[in-house]
Amino acid sequence: MRNLYLFIFILLLSPFVSKAQEKKAFISNGAPIAKVFANFHAGINPGNNTASFELRRVYLGYKFDLGDRFSSKIILDIGSPNDVADHSLNKRFAYFKNAYLQYKKGKLKIQFGIISTAQFKVQEKIWGHRYIQKTVVDLNRMGSSADLGVCAYYNAADFISFDMGILNGEGYSHIQNDSALKLAIGTTIKPIKGLQLRFYGDIVQKTVSQINWVNFISYNWKDKMIAGFEYDMVYNYKNISNQQLYVYSAFISYNLLEKWQLFGRYDYTESNAVEGEDDFWRFDKDGRAIISGVQFTVNKRIKFALDYQAWIYRDQDKSNQQFIFLNTEFKL
């Protein structure tokens, strides 16, 4: 009888012991995140030129494992006054760039919260020089690099993946509620080794709907040379009827030695002529951008680049801008 009582006692206790063992088995782990973009630049234009040091971007945060296929990431983005909207106060700003919960199982990944948008991920990763300059779609504000919403990623096979998101549409610096949402759909195709194609579209429905199209192709040759080209369009830019924006961008990077790399990029931005107007609606900002330079990688956490950057206005009455930059990125 005593053995029976002992058996019943152990049986009743076993669920609690099991749970305690499960809790003990799971050890939450994570890692801090820190990344800094800084530079020294000097103008090389005719007349008065400025030269200054600039702390362009600081990312601080933490990523951690929550168990049961869940994880999370929180990143604070401390940016330059030059990145804020026109007519705003010239002050450094801070926003949550990321604050999301992620679930991942097999080929499926879902993120909810303030998430990095799929629109910029592929181009930014392959361009590989975000600390020097943004991608062309980011530079022309054809959307936001992060937004509040939910996005699902599905790797159907090694050569093709899909993503779909429903987002606030205002970007991570404006997370207020309104009646408009952004529907975003994209696919990434890798038909052969080294070749990658990206097709993406989104729509923000308001009184006038804004539609984005992104078409991107890149090729990685034996990790020695990477080249990319994209052609992107925005219809009804900023939800204003008949305002179209077209951008082209081509870039190339070539690894000379283990730590030395040559790179170059060319952007072209063009707006349309609105009916009833004499000039193109964005004529004062249309033009060509040129970036070229050499990068030295100290290690996986530190990079330096000496580069030339120029902006040539479509409006010939405006003075072109040319600068020499010494850029650096350091991170944990």
LODRENDREN-740962 format. One record per residue (C-alpha): residue number from 1; chain; x, y, z. Coordinates in Angstrom, 2 decimals. Layout:
// LODRENDREN-740962
- num,chaine,xx,yy,zz
- NUM,A,X,Y,Z
...
END
This chain:
// LODRENDREN-740962
- num,chaine,xx,yy,zz
- 1,A,0.00,0.00,0.00
- 2,A,2.86,2.37,0.83
- 3,A,4.31,1.74,-2.63
- 4,A,0.93,2.59,-4.17
- 5,A,0.80,5.89,-2.27
- 6,A,4.35,6.66,-3.39
- 7,A,3.43,5.88,-7.00
- 8,A,0.37,8.17,-6.86
- 9,A,2.47,10.94,-5.25
- 10,A,5.12,10.71,-7.97
- 11,A,2.42,10.65,-10.67
- 12,A,0.80,13.82,-9.30
- 13,A,4.16,15.55,-8.93
- 14,A,5.52,14.60,-12.36
- 15,A,3.85,17.45,-14.38
- 16,A,5.39,20.06,-12.07
- 17,A,8.78,18.37,-12.22
- 18,A,8.54,18.22,-16.01
- 19,A,7.66,21.92,-16.25
- 20,A,10.48,22.81,-13.91
- 21,A,12.90,20.82,-16.06
- 22,A,11.59,22.54,-19.22
- 23,A,12.03,25.96,-17.64
- 24,A,15.49,25.04,-16.51
- 25,A,16.39,23.71,-19.95
- 26,A,15.49,27.02,-21.69
- 27,A,18.08,29.71,-21.18
- 28,A,17.17,33.04,-22.69
- 29,A,20.03,34.47,-24.72
- 30,A,20.59,37.57,-26.76
- 31,A,23.10,40.15,-27.86
- 32,A,23.46,43.92,-27.79
- 33,A,23.37,45.88,-31.06
- 34,A,25.45,48.96,-31.75
- 35,A,26.32,50.52,-35.10
- 36,A,27.71,53.97,-35.88
- 37,A,28.05,55.86,-39.20
- 38,A,30.38,58.87,-39.12
- 39,A,32.34,60.92,-41.62
- 40,A,34.49,63.91,-42.39
- 41,A,33.61,65.70,-45.62
- 42,A,34.83,68.72,-47.54
- 43,A,33.28,70.50,-50.49
- 44,A,35.27,70.89,-53.72
- 45,A,32.93,73.33,-55.47
- 46,A,33.87,76.73,-56.91
- 47,A,33.53,79.45,-54.27
- 48,A,32.93,78.96,-50.55
- 49,A,33.17,75.31,-49.41
- 50,A,32.38,73.79,-46.06
- 51,A,34.32,71.08,-44.24
- 52,A,33.05,69.33,-41.14
- 53,A,32.80,66.15,-39.10
- 54,A,29.41,64.46,-39.01
- 55,A,27.89,61.74,-36.88
- 56,A,25.28,60.62,-39.37
- 57,A,23.68,57.62,-37.66
- 58,A,23.75,55.63,-34.43
- 59,A,21.83,52.39,-33.90
- 60,A,21.55,51.03,-30.36
- 61,A,19.50,48.04,-29.34
- 62,A,19.20,44.44,-28.27
- 63,A,18.02,41.20,-29.83
- 64,A,17.01,38.19,-27.78
- 65,A,15.55,34.71,-27.99
- 66,A,12.18,34.20,-26.27
- 67,A,11.91,30.46,-26.84
- 68,A,9.24,28.41,-28.62
- 69,A,10.38,29.84,-32.00
- 70,A,9.85,33.43,-30.86
- 71,A,12.45,36.17,-30.80
- 72,A,12.47,39.94,-30.59
- 73,A,14.57,42.94,-31.58
- 74,A,14.53,46.52,-30.32
- 75,A,16.71,49.17,-32.00
- 76,A,16.85,52.89,-31.33
- 77,A,17.78,55.00,-34.37
- 78,A,19.55,58.27,-33.59
- 79,A,19.79,60.18,-36.86
- 80,A,21.19,63.29,-38.43
- 81,A,19.20,66.55,-38.62
- 82,A,19.66,66.35,-42.40
- 83,A,17.38,63.32,-42.53
- 84,A,14.28,64.98,-41.10
- 85,A,11.51,66.52,-43.15
- 86,A,11.86,69.94,-44.75
- 87,A,11.11,72.99,-42.56
- 88,A,11.57,71.02,-39.33
- 89,A,13.83,72.10,-36.48
- 90,A,17.51,71.41,-37.00
- 91,A,17.88,68.95,-34.13
- 92,A,19.12,65.39,-33.86
- 93,A,16.22,62.94,-33.58
- 94,A,15.71,59.50,-32.08
- 95,A,13.10,56.89,-33.06
- 96,A,12.51,53.21,-32.57
- 97,A,13.80,51.75,-35.84
- 98,A,12.77,48.25,-34.75
- 99,A,10.55,47.01,-31.94
- 100,A,9.02,43.74,-33.06
- 101,A,8.14,40.19,-32.14
- 102,A,9.19,37.47,-34.57
- 103,A,7.93,33.92,-35.05
- 104,A,9.95,31.55,-37.21
- 105,A,9.23,27.93,-38.08
- 106,A,10.71,26.11,-41.03
- 107,A,10.28,28.16,-44.20
- 108,A,7.92,30.70,-42.62
- 109,A,8.84,33.86,-40.72
- 110,A,6.39,36.46,-39.38
- 111,A,7.28,39.82,-37.83
- 112,A,4.90,42.15,-36.00
- 113,A,5.60,45.64,-34.65
- 114,A,7.97,48.29,-35.97
- 115,A,9.76,46.19,-38.57
- 116,A,12.36,46.73,-41.28
- 117,A,10.50,46.79,-44.58
- 118,A,11.23,44.18,-47.21
- 119,A,11.31,46.97,-49.81
- 120,A,14.85,48.04,-48.94
- 121,A,16.40,44.89,-47.48
- 122,A,17.74,43.23,-50.62
- 123,A,19.12,46.37,-52.26
- 124,A,20.71,47.64,-49.04
- 125,A,22.41,44.34,-48.28
- 126,A,23.85,43.92,-51.78
- 127,A,24.85,47.58,-52.14
- 128,A,26.79,47.00,-48.92
- 129,A,27.75,50.64,-48.30
- 130,A,24.84,52.00,-46.28
- 131,A,27.26,53.93,-44.06
- 132,A,28.34,55.91,-47.15
- 133,A,24.93,56.53,-48.72
- 134,A,21.37,55.22,-48.62
- 135,A,19.91,53.15,-51.44
- 136,A,18.29,55.17,-54.23
- 137,A,14.73,54.32,-53.12
- 138,A,15.51,55.35,-49.55
- 139,A,17.30,58.49,-50.67
- 140,A,14.28,59.60,-52.70
- 141,A,11.81,58.68,-49.93
- 142,A,9.98,56.12,-52.04
- 143,A,8.77,54.54,-48.83
- 144,A,10.41,53.98,-45.45
- 145,A,13.14,51.57,-44.38
- 146,A,10.96,50.59,-41.39
- 147,A,7.27,50.81,-40.57
- 148,A,4.63,49.69,-38.11
- 149,A,2.76,46.58,-39.20
- 150,A,3.05,42.87,-39.91
- 151,A,5.04,41.06,-42.59
- 152,A,5.30,37.39,-43.53
- 153,A,8.25,35.83,-45.36
- 154,A,8.10,32.41,-47.01
- 155,A,11.03,30.57,-48.61
- 156,A,9.23,28.37,-51.08
- 157,A,12.49,26.89,-52.39
- 158,A,16.20,27.64,-52.50
- 159,A,15.69,29.77,-55.61
- 160,A,12.50,31.66,-54.76
- 161,A,10.95,33.42,-51.75
- 162,A,7.93,35.62,-51.15
- 163,A,7.02,38.37,-48.72
- 164,A,3.77,40.15,-47.95
- 165,A,3.12,42.95,-45.50
- 166,A,0.34,45.17,-44.22
- 167,A,1.88,48.36,-42.88
- 168,A,0.91,51.71,-41.46
- 169,A,2.43,53.41,-44.51
- 170,A,3.78,56.43,-42.61
- 171,A,7.24,55.09,-41.74
- 172,A,8.80,54.50,-38.34
- 173,A,9.05,58.21,-37.52
- 174,A,5.26,58.68,-37.87
- 175,A,3.38,55.80,-36.27
- 176,A,0.08,57.55,-35.68
- 177,A,-3.15,55.81,-36.60
- 178,A,-5.11,56.78,-39.68
- 179,A,-7.45,55.12,-42.14
- 180,A,-4.77,54.42,-44.77
- 181,A,-2.70,51.24,-44.86
- 182,A,0.04,50.01,-47.16
- 183,A,-0.24,46.61,-48.84
- 184,A,3.19,45.35,-49.94
- 185,A,4.03,42.23,-51.95
- 186,A,7.43,41.09,-53.20
- 187,A,9.37,38.13,-54.53
- 188,A,13.08,37.34,-54.72
- 189,A,14.30,34.92,-57.38
- 190,A,17.73,33.27,-57.64
- 191,A,17.66,31.32,-60.91
- 192,A,21.40,30.53,-60.96
- 193,A,24.29,30.90,-58.53
- 194,A,25.20,34.54,-58.02
- 195,A,22.21,35.97,-59.91
- 196,A,19.37,37.57,-57.95
- 197,A,16.19,39.31,-59.10
- 198,A,13.81,41.28,-56.92
- 199,A,10.30,42.43,-57.85
- 200,A,8.25,44.45,-55.41
- 201,A,5.09,46.53,-55.39
- 202,A,3.02,48.38,-52.80
- 203,A,-0.04,50.59,-52.68
- 204,A,-1.15,53.19,-50.13
- 205,A,-4.85,53.81,-50.54
- 206,A,-6.08,57.30,-49.79
- 207,A,-8.24,59.68,-51.83
- 208,A,-5.46,59.31,-54.41
- 209,A,-3.56,56.02,-54.18
- 210,A,0.25,55.94,-54.35
- 211,A,1.73,52.92,-56.13
- 212,A,5.40,51.85,-55.95
- 213,A,7.18,49.43,-58.28
- 214,A,10.72,48.21,-57.61
- 215,A,12.68,46.12,-60.15
- 216,A,16.15,45.01,-59.10
- 217,A,18.81,42.66,-60.47
- 218,A,22.27,41.83,-59.14
- 219,A,25.10,39.44,-59.87
- 220,A,27.83,38.22,-57.52
- 221,A,30.84,36.83,-59.36
- 222,A,32.78,34.50,-57.04
- 223,A,32.58,37.05,-54.18
- 224,A,35.11,39.06,-56.19
- 225,A,32.76,41.45,-57.95
- 226,A,29.16,42.49,-57.23
- 227,A,27.07,44.52,-59.67
- 228,A,23.48,45.69,-59.43
- 229,A,20.90,47.66,-61.36
- 230,A,17.40,48.84,-60.49
- 231,A,14.59,50.74,-62.15
- 232,A,11.89,52.03,-59.81
- 233,A,8.67,53.98,-60.32
- 234,A,6.21,55.81,-58.08
- 235,A,2.77,56.78,-59.35
- 236,A,0.94,59.60,-57.54
- 237,A,3.96,60.38,-55.35
- 238,A,2.92,61.42,-51.81
- 239,A,-0.67,60.59,-52.85
- 240,A,-0.84,63.59,-55.21
- 241,A,-2.53,62.89,-58.53
- 242,A,-0.32,62.63,-61.64
- 243,A,2.96,63.15,-59.78
- 244,A,5.22,60.39,-61.10
- 245,A,8.80,59.69,-60.10
- 246,A,11.28,57.47,-61.97
- 247,A,14.68,56.46,-60.61
- 248,A,17.53,54.40,-62.04
- 249,A,20.56,53.16,-60.15
- 250,A,23.59,51.07,-61.10
- 251,A,26.49,50.11,-58.86
- 252,A,29.55,47.88,-58.83
- 253,A,32.03,46.72,-56.19
- 254,A,35.32,44.96,-56.91
- 255,A,37.54,43.35,-54.28
- 256,A,41.13,44.16,-55.18
- 257,A,42.69,42.44,-52.18
- 258,A,41.42,40.78,-49.03
- 259,A,40.72,44.12,-47.31
- 260,A,40.59,46.60,-50.20
- 261,A,37.59,47.25,-52.42
- 262,A,36.80,49.67,-55.24
- 263,A,33.17,50.75,-55.63
- 264,A,31.07,53.06,-57.73
- 265,A,27.44,54.04,-58.16
- 266,A,25.34,56.14,-60.53
- 267,A,21.76,57.31,-59.80
- 268,A,19.36,59.17,-62.06
- 269,A,16.13,60.72,-60.77
- 270,A,13.42,62.14,-63.02
- 271,A,9.91,63.48,-62.44
- 272,A,7.15,64.11,-64.99
- 273,A,5.53,67.29,-66.26
- 274,A,2.13,67.74,-64.65
- 275,A,-0.66,68.85,-66.95
- 276,A,-1.09,72.61,-66.87
- 277,A,2.44,73.22,-65.49
- 278,A,5.47,74.44,-67.45
- 279,A,8.10,72.54,-65.45
- 280,A,8.48,69.05,-64.06
- 281,A,6.89,68.93,-60.60
- 282,A,10.19,67.93,-58.90
- 283,A,12.51,69.78,-61.25
- 284,A,14.51,71.42,-58.43
- 285,A,15.46,67.96,-57.05
- 286,A,15.81,65.93,-60.25
- 287,A,19.29,65.01,-61.40
- 288,A,22.20,62.59,-61.26
- 289,A,24.26,61.30,-58.35
- 290,A,27.78,59.88,-58.63
- 291,A,29.61,57.97,-55.89
- 292,A,33.04,56.39,-56.29
- 293,A,35.78,55.42,-53.90
- 294,A,37.89,52.83,-52.15
- 295,A,37.03,50.91,-48.99
- 296,A,39.39,49.41,-46.42
- 297,A,37.99,46.76,-44.07
- 298,A,39.97,46.56,-40.84
- 299,A,37.91,43.61,-39.61
- 300,A,34.26,42.54,-39.64
- 301,A,33.41,45.37,-37.22
- 302,A,35.31,48.34,-38.68
- 303,A,35.31,49.87,-42.18
- 304,A,36.75,53.03,-43.71
- 305,A,36.09,54.54,-47.13
- 306,A,37.59,57.45,-49.03
- 307,A,35.09,58.51,-51.66
- 308,A,33.88,61.19,-54.04
- 309,A,30.19,62.18,-54.08
- 310,A,28.51,64.53,-56.51
- 311,A,25.01,65.71,-57.29
- 312,A,24.35,67.19,-60.74
- 313,A,21.05,69.04,-60.96
- 314,A,18.74,68.70,-63.91
- 315,A,18.09,72.40,-63.48
- 316,A,21.18,73.96,-65.05
- 317,A,20.60,77.20,-63.15
- 318,A,21.46,75.43,-59.89
- 319,A,25.06,74.82,-58.82
- 320,A,26.19,71.21,-58.72
- 321,A,27.43,69.80,-55.42
- 322,A,30.73,67.90,-55.08
- 323,A,32.35,66.51,-51.93
- 324,A,35.23,64.35,-50.74
- 325,A,34.24,62.05,-47.86
- 326,A,36.12,59.96,-45.36
- 327,A,33.45,57.59,-44.04
- 328,A,33.60,55.03,-41.27
- 329,A,31.35,52.34,-39.86
- 330,A,31.99,50.54,-36.60
- 331,A,29.70,48.06,-34.89
- 332,A,29.47,45.31,-32.32
END
